[in-house]
Amino acid sequence: LWKAPVNWRMATSYDATQAIIGALKINNTRNGIQQTLHSSSFSVNGATGKIQFSKSGDRINNSIFLIKVQQKPGTDKYEFVPIP
């Protein structure tokens, strides 16, 4: 998406921004945004996939995965790597 190294904070921030933008397009009031985000018919595409929320506000089908931190070969930098 960015054609550059990305960390989890960037991806989830992008997703949050896309969700707010999508809700604003439907209803641009504070209560309207909240109602839209909790609506079962609301969804937008983000960096981590389809974004939808339950009535409680939790993200639906939010993939949870484990990662490990490993050193990039030949450098003094580290990266997050998903564990299959």
C-alpha positions in Angstrom: 0.0 0.0 0.0 2.8 2.5 0.9 5.6 0.8 -1.1 7.8 1.2 2.0 8.4 -0.5 5.3 5.3 -0.3 7.5 4.7 -1.1 11.2 1.5 -2.1 12.9 0.9 1.4 14.2 0.8 2.8 10.7 -1.6 0.1 9.4 -4.0 0.4 12.3 -3.9 4.2 12.2 -4.7 4.0 8.5 -7.6 1.7 9.2 -9.0 3.9 11.9 -8.8 6.9 9.6 -10.6 5.0 6.8 -13.4 4.0 9.2 -13.9 7.6 10.3 -13.8 8.9 6.7 -16.4 6.3 5.7 -18.6 7.1 8.6 -18.3 10.9 7.9 -19.5 10.3 4.4 -22.7 8.8 5.7 -23.4 11.1 8.7 -21.1 13.9 9.8 -22.4 14.5 13.3 -20.8 13.1 16.4 -23.7 10.8 17.2 -24.2 10.0 13.5 -20.6 8.7 13.3 -21.0 6.5 16.3 -24.3 5.1 15.0 -22.8 4.5 11.6 -19.7 2.7 13.0 -22.0 0.4 15.1 -24.3 -0.3 12.1 -24.2 -3.9 10.9 -24.3 -2.6 7.3 -21.2 -0.4 7.6 -17.9 -1.6 6.3 -14.8 -0.1 4.6 -11.6 -1.6 3.3 -8.4 -0.8 5.2 -4.8 -1.9 5.2 -5.5 -4.9 7.3 -8.7 -5.9 5.5 -12.4 -5.3 5.8 -13.3 -3.1 8.7 -16.6 -3.6 10.5 -17.6 -3.2 14.2 -20.0 -5.0 16.4 -22.7 -3.2 18.5 -20.3 -3.3 21.4 -17.7 -1.4 19.4 -15.3 -4.3 18.9 -13.9 -4.9 15.4 -15.5 -7.9 13.7 -13.2 -10.5 12.1 -10.1 -8.7 13.3 -7.3 -11.2 12.7 -5.1 -11.8 15.7 -1.7 -13.2 15.0 1.6 -13.7 16.7 4.7 -12.0 15.6 8.4 -12.3 16.5 11.0 -9.6 16.4 14.1 -10.6 14.4 17.2 -8.8 13.2 17.3 -7.9 9.6 20.2 -9.9 8.1 23.4 -7.9 7.6 22.0 -4.8 9.5 21.6 -3.5 13.0 17.8 -3.1 12.4 14.9 -5.2 13.6 11.6 -6.1 12.1 8.3 -7.8 13.1 7.7 -11.1 11.3 4.4 -13.0 11.5 4.6 -16.5 13.0 2.7 -18.9 10.7 
